[in-house]
Amino acid sequence: MSTTNRGDPNVGRVVAWMLLKPRRLRGMAFEVQINTYSARGQRKPYRTPLPTAPLLIRTESLAVGRGGWRYSRQIPEPSEYAGHSVMEGVGPWWQLDKPGLCEHLDPALVLSSLYELEVVYESDVLWLRAKPRPHGDIDDAAALVFCDEETWQGRVDRQWGVLVDVKSWSDEEGGVRSVLQWRHEPYHQEQ
């Protein structure tokens, strides 16, 4: 494993790459699903994690094609917000008011809410590790950064430049994890 420290110019290169790479998705058709899990209360100081599985709190999907886009969200029971909703439209999918989904597909949107950013390569996997900014400094639209968390980590898909696994947590309270899966990888649409 080799780590690039915060002062290393490689961090700047990776961030610059992330600012540009996902823009390619704006001319492509694809389908993606994002599952968000909560592990709140599973860890306490000086105790081992409980053996329970993280709780699925939301599933979102986005299908983009030549004719427009289709977004759906499923919140499972027992949440008081349980239910299924669907939106369809034409025009830019990246202007959807769905910050968690848009941040996964365009990681530059979340970078301004992080600090002490470092880039870590482990077994040819690119990770970003950082801390969320203090309460008052987090962008109001940031969904993948949580104000009460102490640590943030995102795994980057090196082909497409998107965040495929994001975890934000506190050692005392557990945390939240958001995982992206391609249903259909991006491809160029015929004009």
NORRA-V19762 format. One record per pair of residues at least 4 apart in sequence whose C-alpha atoms are under 6 Angstrom apart, sorted by the first residue. I is the first residue (numbers start at 1). GAP is how many residues later the second one is. Records with the same first field share a line. If there is no record, write none. Layout:
BEGIN
I->GAP + GAP
END
This chain:
BEGIN
1->121
2->119
3->117
4->4 + 115
5->113
6->112
11->108
17->4
18->143
19->89
21->140
22->84 + 139
28->158 + 159 + 160 + 161
29->35 + 36 + 157 + 158 + 160
30->33 + 34 + 154 + 155 + 156
31->31 + 32 + 152 + 153
32->29 + 30 + 149 + 150 + 151
33->27 + 28 + 147 + 148
34->25 + 26 + 145 + 146
35->23 + 24 + 143 + 144
36->20 + 21 + 22 + 141 + 142
37->17 + 18 + 19 + 20 + 139 + 140
38->16 + 17 + 137 + 138
39->15 + 135 + 136
40->133 + 134 + 135
41->132 + 133
42->7 + 8 + 132
43->6 + 129 + 130 + 131
44->128
45->127
58->16 + 17
59->14 + 15
60->12 + 13
61->10 + 11
62->8 + 9
63->6 + 7
64->5
68->21 + 22
69->19 + 20
70->17 + 18
71->15 + 16
72->13 + 14
73->11 + 12
74->9 + 10
75->7 + 8
76->6
77->5
99->4 + 44
100->43 + 44
102->4
103->4 + 6
104->58 + 59
105->57
110->32
113->19 + 20 + 25 + 26
114->17 + 18 + 19
115->15 + 16
116->14
117->12 + 13
118->10 + 11
119->8 + 9
120->6 + 7
121->4 + 5
126->29 + 30
127->27 + 28
128->25 + 26
129->23 + 24
130->22
131->19 + 20 + 21
133->4 + 5
135->12
149->20 + 21
150->20
151->17 + 18
152->15 + 16
153->13 + 14
154->11 + 12
155->8 + 9 + 10
156->6 + 7 + 8
157->4 + 5
164->15 + 16
165->13 + 14
166->11 + 12
167->9 + 10
168->7 + 8
169->5 + 6
170->4
END
